[in-house]
Structure formats: structure tokens, C-alpha cells
């Protein structure tokens, strides 16, 4: 009788151990070895990055791929213009500085906000002479489209669409 009891106890313990191992192996923490940077959050082993960051571990600043010199032409309601503008980094990781937007001169600098992985957004940025610029730059590799409106203190709004290439 004692032998049957020992066999039953051993069988019960084996089943219990097997169940515990099976349970823990099915509930693996997929984020255990993933360290997301810059406020990213690990979900099912993949980093979900905050706006302004990208990459496997959220280590890359989105705006860095926009930085450089861009040349192109703007078609505006006031006419067509050939323009060279420059995009540089700002102190804030989700912003970029644009010099000579709309061809207003290299002394004119506006701040764009990274709104997603391919877009800088501008809202009522001063371009001098009481004028403000609002619009978006959309990037696709070495190509960029700049769609914007310039609102003067007095007069008609100038709507523009520009196509640029990275130099």
C-alpha cells in the first residue's frame, strides 16, 4: 500500500512539475531583453517609439534624415520660384530648423515640428514683414514636397506647392 502511495505521489509531483514548466514557457516575457530608448515602450518584443524617434530601439531621431540642403521650385499663386533651403537640427529632438523657407532669405529661420516619420509641420511661423507661414514638408528619401500658405498682414494668402531634392 505504501508503494502505491509513493507511486501516486511521484506521479502527482511529476505532473505538477511538468505543468509548471509548460505554463511558464508559454508565458515568456518577449520584452525581457528589449530596452527601448528615448521613452519608447516595448510591446510584444517590439519598441513603440514616441514622436520624433524611430528605429528598432527608438535610438534614431526622425528629423536627422531631413537635415541637409534641399533645392527645388515652388509653384505659388503669386508665381513660380527656384529655391534652395537648409534644414538643420534644433536643441529639441522633435524640431528642425528651416532656413530660407519659401525663398524669404537665409536670415529667415522657422521651426518645424516632427509630426510623424515623414513630415515636418509649421504653424503660423513668422517669415518677416508681418507674414506667417503654415504648412507641411513631406519627405520620401531624397525627395521632399513642401505645401504651405503665406498669410500677409494685409492682402491675399499666397498658396504654394514646392518639389525639392536633397543635395
Secondary structure as UniProt FT lines:
FT   HELIX           2..26
FT   TURN            30..33
FT   TURN            38..39
FT   STRAND          41..43
FT   TURN            44..45
FT   STRAND          46..48
FT   TURN            51..52
FT   STRAND          53..54
FT   TURN            56..57
FT   STRAND          60..61
FT   HELIX           62..65
FT   STRAND          68..76
FT   TURN            77..78
FT   STRAND          79..89
FT   TURN            93..94
FT   STRAND          95..99
FT   HELIX           101..103
FT   TURN            106..107
FT   STRAND          109..116
FT   TURN            117..118
FT   STRAND          119..128
FT   TURN            129..130
FT   STRAND          131..140
FT   TURN            141..142
FT   STRAND          143..151
FT   STRAND          158..166
//
